[in-house]
């Protein structure tokens, strides 16, 4: 991932240094178990832990000759730790180290992403309560539909990210497994208790059955969840972009004092952060399909998944982390314009109350079809001639004979639309 869209906390997890540190921890934990079982001499794990050092350049130099990353790693450790290191990796296969370590990196990344989501939830909760009763227009197909509150919009985002948090917790649990089972997963040359010990040491679960690798449906689920979260990021970003349009202008991304918009037009204040979030979300979702494709591997193992995971592992997690942090800042600092929301509410001069009017006509004895036809006719007229619906309907004797004036006035009022806001908030913010 490019540095522009990366945060140090995540990039450090996917650094070569951290990867090899996890490999070393796996090998040391396995050696500890083998010592207890009497398979290798005492003191191997302690010696390697004390003397083993990660030298990325040296590992790469050895790999350039042997063409095998795990062998290069083990050779490098042996150079530092001495002859006792020859007992490392007994009965193990490369995938034991690679897969267990990859899962560790996913778990480490997932926990940071959870923190990011918690931050978003805190911001959304605060903002939703602030604008709980701020009226705005609800739009269906981009067209004015009926009133709601801006707080309800934000509460909807909050509930979605609550679901995302649960999904990510499940996904982290899904990849929190360890496999130290040997060449085709049969434990032919290694005791299953080694796997048990490594799993406990690394706070992972034992993979119930592996081939030579940990099954990739687990990883496909994890990356799919990242894709869903990215979709939620884009949903919020898209809403902000639409609401900042000149014709709408109900809110705006924070624009700093010395910030510039267009290079050509000095008046411009563009929603660049939300647009950026849209692009980053597309990138994260693009990593889902390769993860799904990795499920179907040949027999007990092939390495067609390896190159994929070397790319999507860091990129998907790093990109989503950056996007989540950026989104929380956008939501925290956004500028809301309640007066413009009120203006937009009234721009269609009352036709947004058409449903209440239609329903009241049905209660008076008219069929729903006829009621719909009457109200639709008046609404069309109002739209084409820029008229006020209330002023038009009070001149219609058919309507006024069915609905008293005091009732008509109540229909053309926002209050009915907000009567259940507290109920909805109580269901969301439990």
Secondary structure, 3 states (H helix, E strand, C coil): CCHHHCCHHHHHHCCHHHHHHHHHHHHHHHHHHHHHHCCCCCCHHHHHHHHCCCCHHHHHHHHHHHCCHHHHHHHHHHHHHCHHHHHCCCCCCHHHHHHHHHHHHHHHHHHHHHHHHHHHHHHHHHHHHHCCCCEEEEEECCEEEEEEEHHHHHHHHHHHHHHHHHHHHHHHHHCCEECCCCCCCCCCCCCHHHHHHHHHHCCCEECCCCCCCCCCHHHHHHHHHHHHHHHHHHHHHHHHHHHCCCCCCCEECCCCCCCCCCCCCCCCCCCHHHHHHHHHHHHHHHHHHHHHHCCCCCCCCCCHHHHHHHHHHHHHHHHHHHHHHHHHHHHHHCEECHHHHHHHHCCCCCHHHHHHHHHHHHHCCCCHHHHHHHHHHHHHHHHHHCCCHHHHHCCCHHHHHHCCHHHHHHHCCCHHHHCCHHHHHHHHCC
